[in-house]
Amino acid sequence: MQPNQSLSLKIVDKVAEREGVQPEELNPPIHYVINTDALDSLYDARDSERNPTTIEFVYKGYTVTVDSTGDVDLENRVAAIDPEKTAV
């Protein structure tokens, strides 16, 4: 993550890297699935005591989990639902 990069951009970068595309090529854009302004403001460094414990949402077939420190984890949605299945 670049210094001062917003959390939503960090998520976009991670998903794009996983998908093997440039961030601007992701479709739909992340703001179609989550309010990025609200997400970024929840993890504003100036008020880290108010960070939620965990936020989880689905984007581009991944379950995106953000912990209280702002670390982002991507899990393939199929694997999250049923570990016996694999993505096609």
C-alpha contacts under 8 A as a table, 3 or more apart, distances in Angstrom:
res1	aa1	res2	aa2	distance
1	M	5	Q	6.46
1	M	10	K	6.03
2	Q	5	Q	5.28
5	Q	9	L	6.53
5	Q	10	K	6.67
6	S	9	L	5.32
6	S	10	K	6.29
6	S	40	D	6.09
7	L	10	K	4.92
7	L	11	I	6.27
7	L	39	L	7.37
7	L	40	D	5.54
7	L	43	Y	7.25
7	L	70	G	7.08
8	S	11	I	5.11
8	S	12	V	6.26
8	S	30	I	7.78
8	S	36	T	5.88
8	S	39	L	6.97
8	S	40	D	6.27
9	L	12	V	4.93
9	L	13	D	6.06
10	K	13	D	5.15
10	K	14	K	6.30
10	K	72	V	7.94
11	I	14	K	5.16
11	I	15	V	6.18
11	I	64	V	7.96
11	I	72	V	6.77
12	V	15	V	5.21
12	V	16	A	5.98
12	V	23	P	5.99
12	V	30	I	7.06
13	D	16	A	5.14
13	D	17	E	6.06
13	D	23	P	5.74
14	K	17	E	5.12
14	K	18	R	6.21
14	K	74	L	7.96
15	V	18	R	5.06
15	V	19	E	6.08
15	V	23	P	7.84
15	V	60	K	7.79
15	V	74	L	7.62
16	A	19	E	4.98
16	A	20	G	5.88
16	A	21	V	5.16
16	A	22	Q	5.79
16	A	23	P	5.05
16	A	25	E	7.90
16	A	26	L	6.67
17	E	20	G	5.02
17	E	21	V	6.32
17	E	22	Q	7.42
17	E	23	P	7.86
18	R	21	V	7.96
21	V	25	E	6.31
21	V	26	L	7.34
22	Q	25	E	5.35
22	Q	26	L	7.28
23	P	26	L	5.74
26	L	29	P	5.94
27	N	30	I	7.93
27	N	60	K	7.96
28	P	32	Y	6.38
28	P	60	K	7.84
29	P	32	Y	5.72
29	P	33	V	7.79
30	I	33	V	5.63
30	I	34	I	6.45
30	I	36	T	7.47
30	I	59	Y	7.15
31	H	34	I	5.20
31	H	35	N	5.65
31	H	36	T	5.69
32	Y	35	N	7.69
33	V	58	V	7.80
33	V	59	Y	6.81
34	I	39	L	7.66
34	I	57	F	7.96
35	N	38	A	5.45
35	N	39	L	6.25
36	T	39	L	4.89
36	T	40	D	5.95
37	D	40	D	5.23
37	D	41	S	6.11
38	A	41	S	5.12
38	A	42	L	6.22
39	L	42	L	5.28
39	L	43	Y	6.85
40	D	43	Y	5.41
40	D	44	D	6.24
41	S	44	D	4.95
42	L	50	R	7.31
42	L	51	N	5.82
42	L	52	P	7.21
43	Y	47	D	7.51
43	Y	48	S	6.56
43	Y	50	R	7.92
43	Y	51	N	5.57
43	Y	70	G	6.65
44	D	47	D	5.76
44	D	48	S	6.49
44	D	51	N	7.98
45	A	48	S	5.30
47	D	50	R	5.92
47	D	51	N	7.43
48	S	51	N	5.35
51	N	68	S	5.61
51	N	69	T	7.62
52	P	55	I	6.98
52	P	67	D	7.57
52	P	68	S	5.64
53	T	67	D	5.89
53	T	68	S	4.66
54	T	65	T	6.83
54	T	66	V	5.59
54	T	67	D	4.52
54	T	68	S	5.85
55	I	65	T	5.73
55	I	66	V	5.20
55	I	67	D	6.64
56	E	63	T	6.77
56	E	64	V	5.51
56	E	65	T	4.46
56	E	66	V	6.43
57	F	63	T	5.76
57	F	64	V	5.38
57	F	65	T	6.80
58	V	61	G	6.47
58	V	62	Y	5.55
58	V	63	T	4.53
58	V	64	V	5.84
58	V	77	R	7.62
59	Y	62	Y	5.36
59	Y	63	T	6.52
59	Y	64	V	6.81
61	G	76	N	6.35
61	G	77	R	5.38
61	G	78	V	7.86
62	Y	74	L	5.90
62	Y	75	E	5.32
62	Y	76	N	4.62
62	Y	77	R	4.76
63	T	74	L	5.78
63	T	75	E	5.15
63	T	76	N	6.30
63	T	77	R	5.41
63	T	80	A	7.38
64	V	72	V	6.91
64	V	73	D	5.86
64	V	74	L	4.87
64	V	75	E	6.65
65	T	72	V	5.76
65	T	73	D	5.16
65	T	74	L	6.52
66	V	69	T	7.85
66	V	70	G	5.62
66	V	71	D	5.55
66	V	72	V	4.66
66	V	73	D	6.47
67	D	70	G	5.37
67	D	71	D	5.58
67	D	72	V	6.85
68	S	71	D	7.48
75	E	79	A	7.13
75	E	80	A	6.56
76	N	79	A	5.34
76	N	80	A	6.28
76	N	87	A	7.58
77	R	80	A	4.96
77	R	81	I	6.27
78	V	81	I	5.18
78	V	82	D	6.02
78	V	83	P	7.30
78	V	85	K	6.46
78	V	86	T	6.45
78	V	87	A	6.14
79	A	82	D	5.17
79	A	83	P	4.50
79	A	84	E	7.23
79	A	85	K	6.25
79	A	86	T	6.38
79	A	87	A	7.57
80	A	83	P	6.33
82	D	85	K	5.68
83	P	86	T	7.48
